[in-house]
């Protein structure tokens, strides 16, 4: 299959591209800096320059394209949510999707499949509720951002549209563990708030398997919770990481201190989302790493 990817140099894209090539797919990438992207992704792909927030992609990028995987988007937890930051988060997702659609329409492309990233943040703060893809969205900024993101995906000219709601992606390549492991090693492992909030997560290998399955399995459509079967509390996540790295317990990070430091972002850090991957489980998707301890041991092993 001929596949176009945005956000290919990010945490997920760097793992996805070589896996698609291994399966014999042809990959085209849109990137702000094609030279940098080529260094990260290799020479077996086509790369076209594109600033997703400014204009549609070049028409030649869509030649023979059958599938699009839209991963582009600024990192949610990189910095305090000022109004300018929230605009950047939205524009990097919604404007890029709108420009992508404009490019597809202009090129007259009818896709077999359009896959968009989204997030478990779609559900908002739901305490102990067990959440499936059928549950409604929350009302906070992050939830409504996901709603807009998914609505933009629904406009794409594609026979099948998949909206993949990621949890915390566990990987040795950076991301969540890349931020917290150095902190835990230096300052001790500290839970956020009371630590009772539920977190959903997925090992990068299972996420890549889920995305490649979504490309070709026509039974998958609409929103998909791309998460492991085992949600854990923040306290459990913190303790399991501590054990995996041989660290020591640190003092809890109180919610009021998080709000002083991160503003509105702090609320998202302590929100509780006990989601389950119902659609994947209904299709008997095989998780290589269904339990947190085993996933962390695989990623953090020396």
C-alpha positions in Angstrom: 0.0 0.0 0.0 1.1 3.6 -0.7 1.0 5.4 2.6 1.4 9.1 3.4 2.4 10.0 7.0 2.5 13.3 8.9 4.3 13.7 12.2 6.6 10.8 11.1 9.7 12.1 13.0 7.8 12.0 16.4 7.9 9.2 19.0 5.4 7.0 17.2 6.3 7.8 13.6 10.0 6.9 14.1 8.9 3.3 15.0 6.0 3.1 12.6 7.9 3.9 9.4 10.4 1.1 9.5 7.6 -1.4 10.4 5.6 -0.3 7.4 8.7 -0.7 5.2 9.3 -4.2 6.6 5.8 -5.2 5.6 6.4 -4.0 2.0 4.5 -0.8 2.1 5.6 2.3 0.2 6.0 5.3 2.5 5.8 9.0 1.8 6.4 11.6 4.6 5.5 15.2 5.0 7.9 17.1 7.2 8.8 20.7 8.0 12.5 19.9 7.6 13.0 17.1 5.0 16.8 17.0 5.6 16.3 16.3 9.3 13.6 13.9 8.6 15.8 11.9 6.2 18.5 11.6 8.8 16.0 10.2 11.3 14.0 8.0 8.9 16.5 6.8 6.3 16.6 6.9 2.5 13.9 4.3 1.6 11.0 6.8 1.8 9.9 9.9 -0.1 9.9 13.1 1.8 8.2 16.4 0.9 8.4 19.7 2.7 5.2 20.8 4.4 4.3 23.3 7.2 0.9 21.9 8.2 -0.4 25.1 9.7 0.2 27.3 6.7 -0.8 25.6 3.5 -1.9 22.3 1.8 0.9 19.8 1.0 2.4 19.8 -2.5 0.3 18.0 -5.0 3.0 15.6 -6.0 3.1 14.2 -2.4 -0.4 12.6 -3.1 0.7 10.6 -6.2 -0.7 7.1 -5.9 -1.4 7.6 -2.2 -4.0 5.1 -0.8 -3.7 5.7 2.9 -2.9 8.6 5.2 -1.7 8.3 8.8 -2.0 11.8 10.5 0.2 11.9 13.6 1.2 15.6 13.5 0.6 17.6 16.7 2.5 19.6 19.3 3.2 17.7 22.5 0.4 18.2 25.0 2.6 18.2 28.2 5.7 20.1 27.0 4.9 23.4 28.7 2.4 25.4 30.7 -1.0 25.9 28.9 -1.0 29.7 28.2 -3.5 30.9 25.7 -0.8 31.0 23.1 0.2 27.4 23.9 -3.3 26.2 23.7 -3.7 27.9 20.3 -0.5 26.1 19.2 -1.8 22.8 20.4 -5.0 23.3 18.4 -3.5 24.7 15.3 -0.9 21.9 15.0 -3.8 19.4 15.0 -6.8 21.1 13.4 -5.2 23.5 10.9 -2.9 20.7 9.7 -5.9 18.4 9.2 -7.8 21.1 7.4 -4.9 21.8 5.1 -4.4 18.1 4.6 -8.0 17.7 3.5 -7.6 20.7 1.1 -4.6 19.0 -0.5 -6.4 15.7 -0.9 -9.5 17.4 -2.4 -7.4 19.5 -4.8 -5.5 16.4 -5.9 -8.8 14.5 -6.3 -7.6 11.7 -4.1 -10.1 9.1 -2.7 -8.3 7.2 0.1 -8.9 3.6 1.2 -8.2 4.6 4.8 -7.5 7.7 6.8 -6.0 7.1 10.3 -5.8 10.0 12.7 -4.1 10.1 16.1 -6.3 11.3 19.0 -6.1 10.8 22.8 -7.7 9.2 25.8 -8.0 12.8 27.0 -11.2 12.8 24.8 -13.1 11.4 27.9 -12.1 14.1 30.4 -12.0 13.4 34.1 -14.2 10.3 34.7 -13.0 9.0 38.1 -13.5 5.2 38.3 -15.8 4.8 35.3 -14.8 2.1 32.9 -14.7 3.9 29.5 -15.2 2.3 26.1 -15.2 3.9 22.7 -19.0 4.4 23.0 -18.6 6.9 26.0 -19.1 10.6 25.5 -16.5 13.3 25.5 -15.5 15.5 28.4 -16.0 19.2 28.5 -12.4 20.4 29.4 -9.9 21.9 27.0 -8.1 18.7 26.2 -11.3 16.7 25.7 -12.7 19.4 23.3 -9.4 19.5 21.5 -9.7 15.8 20.8 -13.4 16.3 19.7 -12.2 18.8 17.1 -9.3 16.7 16.1 -11.6 13.7 15.4 -14.2 15.9 13.7 -11.5 17.0 11.3 -10.7 13.4 10.6 -14.3 12.7 9.8 -14.2 15.1 6.9 -11.5 13.3 5.0 -12.3 11.8 1.5 -11.7 8.2 2.6 -13.7 4.9 2.4 -12.8 4.1 6.1 -11.8 6.5 8.8 -10.1 5.4 12.1 -9.4 7.7 15.1 -6.9 6.2 17.4 -7.1 7.4 21.0 -3.6 6.9 22.5 -2.9 6.6 26.2 0.5 7.2 27.6 3.0 5.6 25.1 5.8 3.7 26.8 9.0 3.7 24.8 12.7 3.8 25.2 12.8 6.5 22.5 11.6 9.3 24.8 8.1 10.5 25.5 6.6 9.9 28.9 9.4 7.7 30.2 12.0 10.0 28.7 10.7 12.7 31.0 9.9 10.9 34.2 12.8 8.4 34.5 15.6 11.0 34.7 13.5 12.9 37.3 12.8 9.8 39.3 16.5 8.8 39.3 17.5 12.3 40.4 14.7 13.3 42.8 12.9 10.1 43.7 9.7 8.6 42.3 6.8 11.0 43.2 3.1 10.4 42.5 1.0 13.2 41.2 -1.6 14.5 43.7 -3.2 11.6 45.7 -2.1 9.1 43.0 -5.6 7.6 42.8 -6.3 8.8 39.3 -6.4 6.1 36.6 -3.9 6.2 33.8 -4.1 4.3 30.5 -0.9 3.3 28.7 0.4 1.2 25.8 3.8 -0.3 24.9 5.1 1.2 21.7 5.3 -2.2 20.1 1.6 -2.9 20.7 0.7 0.6 19.4 2.6 0.0 16.2 0.9 -3.4 15.8 -2.5 -1.7 16.4 -1.8 0.9 13.8 -0.6 -1.6 11.2 -3.7 -3.7 11.9 -6.0 -0.6 11.4 -4.5 -0.1 8.0 -5.7 -3.3 6.5 -8.4 -4.7 8.8 -11.7 -3.3 7.6 -13.5 -4.3 10.8 -11.7 -1.4 12.5 -13.4 2.0 12.0 -14.3 5.1 14.0 -12.7 5.7 17.4 -10.3 3.0 18.7 -8.9 3.1 22.2 -5.2 2.2 21.5 -4.3 1.2 25.0 -3.3 -1.8 27.0 -6.0 -3.8 28.8 -4.7 -2.9 32.2 -5.3 0.6 33.4 -3.4 1.5 36.5 -3.5 4.3 39.1 -0.8 7.0 39.0 0.5 5.7 42.3 0.9 2.2 40.8 2.6 3.6 37.7 4.9 5.6 39.8 5.8 2.6 42.0 6.3 0.3 39.0 8.7 2.7 37.3 10.5 3.1 40.6 11.0 -0.6 40.9 12.0 -1.0 37.3 14.8 1.6 37.6 15.8 0.6 41.1 15.0 4.1 42.5 13.6 5.4 45.8 10.3 6.9 46.7 10.0 10.6 46.5 7.5 12.9 48.2 4.1 13.3 46.4 3.7 16.3 44.1 0.6 18.1 45.6 -2.1 19.2 43.2 -1.8 22.8 44.3 1.9 22.9 43.5 1.3 21.3 40.1 -1.3 24.1 39.4 1.2 26.8 40.4 3.8 25.2 38.1 1.7 24.2 35.1 -1.6 26.1 35.3 -4.5 24.4 33.5 -2.2 21.6 32.3 -2.0 20.4 35.9 -5.7 19.4 35.8 -5.1 17.2 32.8 -2.1 15.6 34.7 -4.4 14.5 37.6 -7.5 13.6 35.6 -8.7 10.0 35.9 -9.5 8.0 32.7 -10.0 4.3 33.3 -10.5 3.3 29.7 -10.5 -0.2 28.1 -9.6 -1.2 24.5 -13.0 -2.8 23.9 -12.9 -2.8 20.1 -9.4 -4.3 20.0 -10.4 -6.9 22.6 -13.5 -7.8 20.7 -11.3 -8.6 17.7 -8.9 -10.7 19.8 -6.0 -8.3 19.2 -2.9 -9.9 20.7 -1.1 -7.6 23.2 2.6 -8.5 23.5 2.7 -6.4 26.7 -0.7 -6.5 28.4 0.7 -5.9 31.9 2.6 -2.8 33.1 5.4 -4.5 35.0 6.4 -6.6 32.0 6.1 -3.6 29.6 8.4 -1.5 31.8 10.9 -4.4 32.3 11.1 -4.8 28.5 11.7 -1.1 27.9 13.9 -0.2 30.8 16.1 -3.3 30.8 19.8 -2.5 30.6 
